[in-house]
Amino acid sequence: MVRLIWGLIVSGFCLYYGILYENTIMITIGYAVLTLGGFCVLEVLYRRFTTKCRLSVPLSIVEYDVPVPVIFTITNRSIFSAGRLDLLIGVENAAGNRRDEQWISIPQVSAGTHRYEFEVTMEGAGRQEIALIKMRFQSTFGFFSMKKKSKERGEVLILPQM
């Protein structure tokens, strides 16, 4: 959002400078930046409604200090490949008093269904819950981003250290 505001400021400056000094090149640059910002907003809105993400934890019981594999199945129903997608992962213990959050970035999501596997290391023993909290969609040029909440969850049991 900050980049979009900076783009609007630069576009406004170019338009003002171009009109003030009758410079057609600056006016053209100002309109080009405005058009680019509009296309980026439309692209992110389109990607937000055409991309779905599912979370699955293949292992239900894991030993202490062993990374837990987490699989994300991302479905892009668009015919276009999407830009960067950031996922906010939260890990919470059974008592609900400790929560760790971590952003995971996927550089490009192609059209179709794809699986991405990451490893998450958890502290402590007992039942742990892994949740996909948010997805952040970035435009192709990184000009605009939008978040979408998710309720995907998975559970794993961490055995205590013997």
C-alpha positions in Angstrom: 0.0 0.0 0.0 2.9 2.4 0.7 4.3 1.8 -2.7 0.9 2.6 -4.3 0.8 5.9 -2.3 4.3 6.7 -3.4 3.3 6.0 -7.0 0.3 8.3 -6.7 2.6 11.0 -5.3 5.1 10.6 -8.2 2.3 10.6 -10.7 0.8 13.7 -9.2 4.2 15.4 -9.3 4.8 14.4 -12.9 1.3 15.7 -13.9 1.7 18.9 -12.0 5.2 19.6 -13.5 4.1 18.6 -17.0 1.0 20.9 -16.9 3.0 23.8 -15.2 5.8 23.8 -17.8 3.8 22.4 -20.7 6.0 19.2 -20.9 4.1 16.4 -22.7 6.7 13.8 -21.7 6.1 14.4 -18.0 2.3 14.3 -18.5 2.7 11.0 -20.4 4.8 9.6 -17.5 2.3 10.7 -15.0 -0.6 9.0 -16.8 1.5 5.9 -17.4 2.2 5.5 -13.6 -1.5 6.0 -12.9 -2.4 3.4 -15.4 0.2 1.0 -14.0 -1.2 1.5 -10.5 -4.7 0.8 -11.7 -3.7 -2.4 -13.5 -1.8 -3.6 -10.4 -4.9 -3.1 -8.2 -7.1 -5.0 -10.7 -4.5 -7.8 -11.0 -4.4 -8.3 -7.2 -8.2 -8.3 -6.9 -8.4 -10.9 -9.6 -5.7 -13.0 -8.0 -7.4 -12.8 -4.6 -10.6 -14.4 -6.0 -8.9 -17.0 -8.2 -6.3 -18.4 -5.8 -7.1 -20.9 -3.0 -4.7 -22.4 -0.5 -5.1 -25.6 1.6 -2.8 -26.7 4.5 -2.1 -30.2 5.4 0.2 -31.8 8.0 1.2 -35.4 6.8 2.6 -36.5 10.2 0.4 -36.6 13.3 3.1 -37.5 15.8 6.7 -36.2 15.8 9.6 -36.5 18.2 11.0 -33.5 20.1 13.2 -31.1 18.1 12.3 -32.7 14.7 11.0 -30.4 12.0 7.4 -30.9 11.0 6.6 -31.0 7.3 3.8 -28.7 6.3 2.3 -29.0 2.8 0.5 -26.1 1.1 -1.7 -27.0 -1.9 -2.2 -23.8 -3.9 -4.8 -23.8 -6.7 -4.6 -20.9 -9.2 -7.7 -21.1 -11.3 -6.5 -18.3 -13.6 -4.9 -18.8 -17.0 -2.1 -16.4 -15.9 0.7 -17.2 -13.6 0.6 -15.1 -10.4 3.3 -13.1 -8.8 4.6 -13.4 -5.3 2.4 -14.9 -2.6 3.2 -14.6 1.1 1.7 -17.0 3.7 1.5 -16.2 7.5 1.8 -19.4 9.5 0.9 -19.5 13.2 1.9 -22.2 15.7 0.0 -22.4 18.9 0.2 -24.9 21.8 -2.8 -26.8 23.3 -3.2 -24.3 26.2 -3.4 -21.4 23.7 -1.0 -19.3 25.7 2.0 -19.3 23.2 1.8 -18.3 19.6 4.6 -18.0 17.1 4.1 -16.5 13.7 6.2 -16.7 10.6 5.9 -15.4 7.0 6.7 -17.8 4.2 7.2 -16.4 0.7 6.4 -18.2 -2.6 8.1 -16.3 -5.5 5.6 -17.3 -8.2 2.4 -19.3 -8.4 1.8 -20.8 -11.9 -1.6 -21.6 -13.2 -3.0 -24.9 -12.0 -2.6 -26.8 -8.7 0.8 -27.0 -7.1 2.2 -28.4 -3.8 4.8 -26.6 -1.7 6.4 -28.3 1.3 8.0 -26.4 4.1 9.4 -27.5 7.5 8.4 -25.9 10.7 10.3 -26.4 14.0 8.2 -26.2 17.1 9.3 -25.7 20.7 7.8 -27.7 23.6 5.9 -30.9 23.8 2.2 -31.7 23.5 -0.4 -31.0 21.0 0.5 -28.1 18.7 -1.8 -26.4 16.1 -0.5 -25.1 12.8 -2.7 -22.5 11.2 -2.6 -20.6 7.9 -3.7 -17.1 9.2 -3.3 -14.8 6.2 -2.3 -14.8 2.6 -0.8 -11.7 1.1 -1.0 -11.2 -2.7 1.6 -9.0 -4.4 1.2 -7.5 -7.8 3.7 -8.4 -10.5 5.7 -5.2 -10.1 5.3 -5.1 -6.3 3.3 -1.9 -6.6 0.3 -3.1 -4.6 -0.6 -5.9 -2.2 -3.7 -7.2 -0.5 -4.3 -9.6 2.3 -6.9 -12.4 2.7 -7.7 -14.2 5.9 -7.7 -18.0 6.0 -9.0 -20.6 8.5 -6.9 -23.6 7.4 -5.6 -25.6 10.4 -3.6 -28.8 11.1 -2.6 -30.5 14.3 0.5 -32.4 15.4 1.5 -34.1 18.6 5.1 -33.5 19.8 6.5 -36.3 22.0 8.5 -35.1 25.0 12.2 -35.5 25.1 13.1 -38.8 26.9 
